[in-house]
Amino acid sequence: MTARVLIIAGSDSGGGAGIQADIKTVTMLGGHASTAIAAITAQNTLGVQGVHPIPTDMVLMQIDSVASDIGVDAIKIGMIGSAEAAAAVAERLARPDLSGAPVVFDPVMVSTSGSVLADAATIRAFEALLARAALVTPNLGELAALGGEEAILAHGCALLVKGGHGEGEMVTDRLFEPDGGEVARWEAPRIETPHTHGTGCTLASAIATGLAQGMPLEPATARARDFVRLSLLDAPGLGEGHGPMGQQAVRNDGLFTGPALNQVTLPAADYSASVAFYKQMGLRQIVDSPENGYARFEAANGVTLSVHVGGGDAGGATIYLESGALDAWVAYLARRGVRFDTMPKDEPWGWREARLIDPAGNRLCLYQAGEYRRYPPWRI
């Protein structure tokens, strides 16, 4: 059954954050997004020009309408609109028809452009939502405004401390369980781009989708981080300020546990001739390594194809199947008698790979690459 995610948040007229980013994220990760709009904003990449909170009764009516018919597997809360709405929503989510759905709460206070989206009274009302949440995802400024790690964890929820607003070339995100212990930490190079509008919304909605699909919290968070990073790399470059991300371009990127057929490597005899041929075919070259006899191309749907001089017999090919849970998948296959030439191991080019031969002698590579398939550090 398709995972059903109820999003309670504000609308962004520019489509970069809020409900619009949430819907794109849930959809691209295979879920169904329902909404309860808590506020309407007039905004673009330069800032927020106006905010109109939706009456609390109407917010609750939207929630009731969705819950009574479509159903809810997880809930994401973003911009809430008012203190009254925050308190009323927390009370509504405690009722039996929604009390079993995990809540991911992104305590939105300030937009990427610096506009204030929650007044002091609304921030104080967040206490009720913290008590209902399974996970809270503040940035460093929001974490401080809510009293720090201990104050949030005291409500019995898990906590993801986002490091995107920190300093330095590396971004560190830390996941804490309700007992206060750090259970996971992720570090990755900062992606230098002005097009970061909607990162918090996207991350929280991606996690909520994973929870709705039955994923444990840690892998749901890891996948959500991959989705955010790819969305940043795929940003379309719209607007004059903090532009929207590119959620719509994240596809065929191995974000699911099942295998994705998204990479083929073909042997080549003449590097230049093969590169020219596939460019002529309309593929976009993203890796150019003539000294290694290796080039990679990207198709319009995100699938990649490589040519490799010396990579095998002419006319042969290597098929690549990607999984977001490579080690578990390989272990599952091995227990059922599938023989591997190489078990999963990290390769210098940033992929984790296992290799085997099919009954007809064709080469297969099972792998996990994240952003490194389409966006390796040496991408053209």
C-alpha positions as semicolon CSV with decimal commas, in nm:
position;residue;x (nm);y (nm);z (nm)
1;M;0,000;0,000;0,000
2;T;0,125;0,348;-0,082
3;A;0,253;0,527;0,230
4;R;0,021;0,813;0,329
5;V;0,187;1,125;0,470
6;L;-0,021;1,408;0,617
7;I;0,162;1,742;0,594
8;I;0,059;2,025;0,826
9;A;0,248;2,333;0,712
10;G;0,238;2,665;0,533
11;S;0,213;2,731;0,162
12;D;0,507;2,892;-0,021
13;S;0,392;3,083;-0,329
14;G;0,741;3,053;-0,476
15;G;0,731;2,674;-0,455
16;G;1,066;2,646;-0,278
17;A;0,965;2,546;0,074
18;G;0,655;2,462;0,275
19;I;0,372;2,251;0,137
20;Q;0,510;2,269;-0,215
21;A;0,851;2,125;-0,119
22;D;0,680;1,867;0,102
23;I;0,454;1,738;-0,174
24;K;0,741;1,711;-0,422
25;T;0,953;1,521;-0,170
26;V;0,686;1,273;-0,064
27;T;0,591;1,210;-0,426
28;M;0,947;1,152;-0,546
29;L;1,005;0,903;-0,262
30;G;0,699;0,702;-0,354
31;G;0,444;0,823;-0,099
32;H;0,109;1,000;-0,117
33;A;0,097;1,351;0,028
34;S;-0,217;1,491;0,190
35;T;-0,218;1,840;0,335
36;A;-0,358;2,064;0,603
37;I;-0,245;2,415;0,513
38;A;-0,184;2,622;0,828
39;A;-0,078;2,948;0,663
40;I;-0,056;3,112;0,322
41;T;0,253;3,315;0,242
42;A;0,345;3,552;-0,036
43;Q;0,713;3,481;-0,089
44;N;0,983;3,428;-0,346
45;T;1,357;3,363;-0,341
46;L;1,424;3,711;-0,199
47;G;1,201;3,694;0,106
48;V;0,853;3,674;0,255
49;Q;0,625;3,961;0,163
50;G;0,318;3,851;0,358
51;V;0,179;3,580;0,589
52;H;-0,187;3,492;0,634
53;P;-0,257;3,229;0,905
54;I;-0,545;2,994;0,826
55;P;-0,820;2,992;1,094
56;T;-0,761;2,707;1,340
57;D;-1,101;2,550;1,273
58;M;-1,015;2,522;0,905
59;V;-0,678;2,361;0,982
60;L;-0,852;2,100;1,198
61;M;-1,119;2,046;0,934
62;Q;-0,851;1,961;0,676
63;I;-0,694;1,711;0,916
64;D;-1,030;1,548;0,990
65;S;-1,117;1,530;0,622
66;V;-0,797;1,344;0,535
67;A;-0,794;1,115;0,839
68;S;-1,156;1,006;0,801
69;D;-1,119;0,892;0,441
70;I;-0,766;0,850;0,307
71;G;-0,592;0,763;0,634
72;V;-0,251;0,861;0,768
73;D;0,069;0,658;0,816
74;A;0,295;0,945;0,924
75;I;0,265;1,318;0,985
76;K;0,500;1,603;0,907
77;I;0,452;1,940;1,080
78;G;0,620;2,255;0,953
79;M;0,507;2,616;0,973
80;I;0,205;2,608;1,205
81;G;0,065;2,962;1,167
82;S;-0,033;3,057;1,523
83;A;-0,008;2,957;1,888
84;E;-0,376;2,866;1,887
85;A;-0,329;2,636;1,588
86;A;-0,024;2,469;1,745
87;A;-0,215;2,383;2,063
88;A;-0,523;2,266;1,875
89;V;-0,326;2,051;1,632
90;A;-0,135;1,884;1,916
91;E;-0,463;1,799;2,088
92;R;-0,615;1,667;1,764
93;L;-0,316;1,444;1,690
94;A;-0,353;1,275;2,030
95;R;-0,690;1,122;1,932
96;P;-0,701;0,747;1,858
97;D;-0,728;0,773;1,478
98;L;-0,396;0,960;1,457
99;S;-0,216;0,878;1,780
100;G;-0,034;0,582;1,622
101;A;0,111;0,780;1,333
102;P;0,470;0,900;1,391
103;V;0,507;1,277;1,382
104;V;0,814;1,452;1,239
105;F;0,816;1,811;1,365
106;D;1,027;2,071;1,186
107;P;1,001;2,373;1,420
108;V;1,003;2,644;1,153
109;M;1,081;2,986;1,299
110;V;1,274;3,179;1,032
111;S;1,278;3,135;0,654
112;T;1,599;3,083;0,456
113;S;1,584;3,451;0,356
114;G;1,568;3,557;0,723
115;S;1,196;3,635;0,753
116;V;1,031;3,550;1,087
117;L;0,762;3,282;1,048
118;A;0,677;3,214;1,416
119;D;0,625;3,473;1,690
120;A;0,720;3,423;2,054
121;A;0,375;3,295;2,152
122;T;0,379;3,034;1,875
123;I;0,727;2,917;1,973
124;R;0,607;2,873;2,334
125;A;0,312;2,671;2,200
126;F;0,557;2,433;2,032
127;E;0,584;2,255;2,369
128;A;0,263;2,066;2,299
129;L;0,387;1,955;1,958
130;L;0,721;1,843;2,101
131;A;0,534;1,613;2,338
132;R;0,351;1,452;2,045
133;A;0,651;1,422;1,809
134;A;0,848;1,107;1,732
135;L;1,130;1,321;1,590
136;V;1,215;1,692;1,602
137;T;1,447;1,837;1,334
138;P;1,571;2,185;1,437
139;N;1,858;2,373;1,282
140;L;2,114;2,519;1,521
141;G;1,923;2,846;1,572
142;E;1,594;2,668;1,636
143;L;1,768;2,428;1,873
144;A;1,888;2,719;2,085
145;A;1,545;2,885;2,081
146;L;1,386;2,564;2,209
147;G;1,628;2,537;2,502
148;G;1,891;2,301;2,364
149;E;1,921;1,925;2,330
150;E;1,824;1,829;2,685
151;A;1,513;2,046;2,682
152;I;1,384;1,884;2,362
153;L;1,475;1,527;2,459
154;A;1,293;1,573;2,791
155;H;0,967;1,554;2,595
156;G;1,039;1,191;2,503
157;C;1,105;1,248;2,134
158;A;1,406;1,173;1,918
159;L;1,614;1,466;1,800
160;L;1,801;1,532;1,476
161;V;2,037;1,827;1,518
162;K;2,101;1,967;1,169
163;G;2,438;2,123;1,104
164;G;2,369;2,310;0,783
165;H;2,376;2,648;0,959
166;G;2,712;2,575;1,122
167;E;3,057;2,685;1,011
168;G;3,320;2,500;0,813
169;E;3,352;2,292;0,501
170;M;3,185;1,985;0,655
171;V;2,821;1,954;0,760
172;T;2,751;1,731;1,060
173;D;2,404;1,602;1,150
174;R;2,351;1,416;1,479
175;L;2,063;1,185;1,574
176;F;1,967;1,137;1,939
177;E;1,723;0,887;2,084
178;P;1,480;1,002;2,357
179;D;1,709;0,873;2,634
180;G;1,963;1,136;2,529
181;G;2,216;0,909;2,363
182;E;2,363;0,992;2,024
183;V;2,290;0,696;1,796
184;A;2,414;0,822;1,458
185;R;2,627;1,096;1,311
186;W;2,666;1,190;0,946
187;E;2,935;1,414;0,799
188;A;2,954;1,531;0,440
189;P;3,119;1,817;0,248
190;R;2,913;2,134;0,238
191;I;2,746;2,189;-0,099
192;E;2,821;2,548;-0,197
193;T;2,503;2,685;-0,351
194;P;2,264;2,974;-0,285
195;H;1,972;2,752;-0,379
196;T;1,893;2,614;-0,034
197;H;1,533;2,726;0,009
198;G;1,333;2,436;0,153
199;T;1,611;2,215;0,288
200;G;1,448;2,174;0,631
201;C;1,103;2,107;0,486
202;T;1,245;1,855;0,241
203;L;1,447;1,669;0,504
204;A;1,157;1,638;0,749
205;S;0,912;1,525;0,480
206;A;1,161;1,271;0,347
207;I;1,205;1,124;0,695
208;A;0,828;1,114;0,748
209;T;0,789;0,929;0,418
210;G;1,045;0,670;0,526
211;L;0,867;0,618;0,858
212;A;0,535;0,585;0,675
213;Q;0,694;0,318;0,455
214;G;0,800;0,121;0,764
215;M;1,167;0,217;0,770
216;P;1,342;0,248;1,110
217;L;1,436;0,602;1,206
218;E;1,811;0,584;1,136
219;P;1,793;0,451;0,776
220;A;1,496;0,679;0,707
221;T;1,710;0,973;0,814
222;A;2,011;0,856;0,612
223;R;1,799;0,824;0,298
224;A;1,642;1,165;0,362
225;R;1,988;1,324;0,386
226;D;2,083;1,168;0,052
227;F;1,763;1,305;-0,100
228;V;1,834;1,655;0,030
229;R;2,192;1,655;-0,098
230;L;2,085;1,537;-0,442
231;S;1,809;1,800;-0,447
232;L;2,068;2,068;-0,371
233;L;2,294;1,941;-0,649
234;D;1,996;1,929;-0,887
235;A;1,870;2,283;-0,805
236;P;1,740;2,451;-1,122
237;G;1,889;2,792;-1,038
238;L;1,566;2,992;-1,031
239;G;1,527;3,340;-0,883
240;E;1,765;3,611;-0,771
241;G;1,804;3,500;-0,408
242;H;1,779;3,171;-0,218
243;G;1,639;2,957;-0,496
244;P;1,435;2,635;-0,477
245;M;1,591;2,292;-0,470
246;G;1,554;2,028;-0,741
247;Q;1,346;1,754;-0,579
248;Q;1,184;1,680;-0,914
249;A;1,521;1,578;-1,060
250;V;1,603;1,313;-0,796
251;R;1,509;0,989;-0,966
252;N;1,677;0,655;-1,032
253;D;1,923;0,735;-0,753
254;G;1,906;0,409;-0,554
255;L;1,710;0,562;-0,265
256;F;1,494;0,251;-0,227
257;T;1,585;-0,090;-0,088
258;G;1,487;-0,269;-0,406
259;P;1,735;-0,283;-0,698
260;A;1,736;0,005;-0,945
261;L;1,876;-0,059;-1,294
262;N;2,043;0,275;-1,348
263;Q;2,399;0,217;-1,475
264;V;2,554;0,020;-1,761
265;T;2,926;0,009;-1,847
266;L;3,022;-0,080;-2,204
267;P;3,371;-0,188;-2,317
268;A;3,529;0,039;-2,576
269;A;3,825;0,019;-2,812
270;D;3,854;0,387;-2,913
271;Y;3,788;0,634;-2,631
272;S;3,740;0,944;-2,846
273;A;3,514;0,769;-3,094
274;S;3,291;0,626;-2,820
275;V;3,265;0,960;-2,638
276;A;3,174;1,139;-2,960
277;F;2,915;0,874;-3,044
278;Y;2,726;0,893;-2,715
279;K;2,736;1,272;-2,715
280;Q;2,585;1,258;-3,062
281;M;2,316;1,026;-2,924
282;G;2,211;1,308;-2,692
283;L;2,361;1,190;-2,360
284;R;2,528;1,445;-2,136
285;Q;2,888;1,366;-2,046
286;I;2,952;1,400;-1,671
287;V;3,290;1,223;-1,630
288;D;3,584;1,261;-1,867
289;S;3,891;1,053;-1,776
290;P;4,080;0,973;-2,098
291;E;4,393;0,875;-1,902
292;N;4,187;0,591;-1,750
293;G;3,990;0,525;-2,067
294;Y;3,668;0,601;-1,878
295;A;3,375;0,832;-1,951
296;R;3,028;0,849;-1,795
297;F;2,711;0,996;-1,943
298;E;2,373;1,092;-1,798
299;A;2,039;1,040;-1,973
300;A;1,738;1,268;-1,935
301;N;1,576;1,036;-1,679
302;G;1,887;1,024;-1,456
303;V;2,015;0,683;-1,570
304;T;2,389;0,673;-1,640
305;L;2,599;0,488;-1,898
306;S;2,978;0,451;-1,905
307;V;3,234;0,348;-2,163
308;H;3,561;0,192;-2,050
309;V;3,857;0,115;-2,273
310;G;3,999;-0,213;-2,144
311;G;3,689;-0,276;-1,935
312;G;3,605;-0,612;-2,092
313;D;3,563;-0,796;-2,419
314;A;3,420;-0,599;-2,707
315;G;3,044;-0,646;-2,725
316;G;3,020;-0,725;-2,354
317;A;2,872;-0,509;-2,082
318;T;2,844;-0,477;-1,706
319;I;2,498;-0,418;-1,564
320;Y;2,475;-0,219;-1,239
321;L;2,188;-0,264;-0,993
322;E;2,177;-0,011;-0,709
323;S;2,015;-0,051;-0,367
324;G;1,989;0,181;-0,071
325;A;2,046;-0,124;0,151
326;L;2,326;-0,300;-0,038
327;D;2,475;-0,509;0,243
328;A;2,138;-0,643;0,358
329;W;2,043;-0,725;-0,001
330;V;2,368;-0,912;-0,071
331;A;2,340;-1,102;0,259
332;Y;1,983;-1,201;0,168
333;L;2,093;-1,330;-0,173
334;A;2,398;-1,512;-0,032
335;R;2,179;-1,697;0,220
336;R;1,976;-1,823;-0,074
337;G;2,270;-1,962;-0,263
338;V;2,375;-1,676;-0,488
339;R;2,754;-1,687;-0,528
340;F;2,949;-1,361;-0,534
341;D;3,295;-1,307;-0,678
342;T;3,335;-0,999;-0,456
343;M;3,135;-0,919;-0,144
344;P;3,045;-0,555;-0,067
345;K;3,345;-0,332;-0,024
346;D;3,417;0,041;-0,050
347;E;3,593;0,144;-0,370
348;P;3,826;0,445;-0,420
349;W;3,571;0,612;-0,651
350;G;3,317;0,640;-0,368
351;W;3,089;0,345;-0,453
352;R;3,030;0,038;-0,242
353;E;3,020;-0,267;-0,471
354;A;2,967;-0,641;-0,485
355;R;3,024;-0,837;-0,807
356;L;2,896;-1,163;-0,953
357;I;2,830;-1,347;-1,280
358;D;2,486;-1,453;-1,400
359;P;2,420;-1,808;-1,535
360;A;2,498;-1,693;-1,891
361;G;2,832;-1,540;-1,793
362;N;2,723;-1,175;-1,792
363;R;2,884;-0,943;-1,538
364;L;2,670;-0,785;-1,266
365;C;2,765;-0,521;-1,012
366;L;2,539;-0,463;-0,712
367;Y;2,626;-0,128;-0,561
368;Q;2,539;0,176;-0,354
369;A;2,667;0,518;-0,465
370;G;2,437;0,791;-0,332
371;E;2,528;1,124;-0,491
372;Y;2,853;0,983;-0,635
373;R;2,684;0,820;-0,935
374;R;2,566;1,144;-1,095
375;Y;2,769;1,392;-0,888
376;P;3,118;1,253;-0,824
377;P;3,373;1,509;-0,702
378;W;3,529;1,508;-1,049
379;R;3,202;1,570;-1,236
380;I;3,251;1,791;-1,540
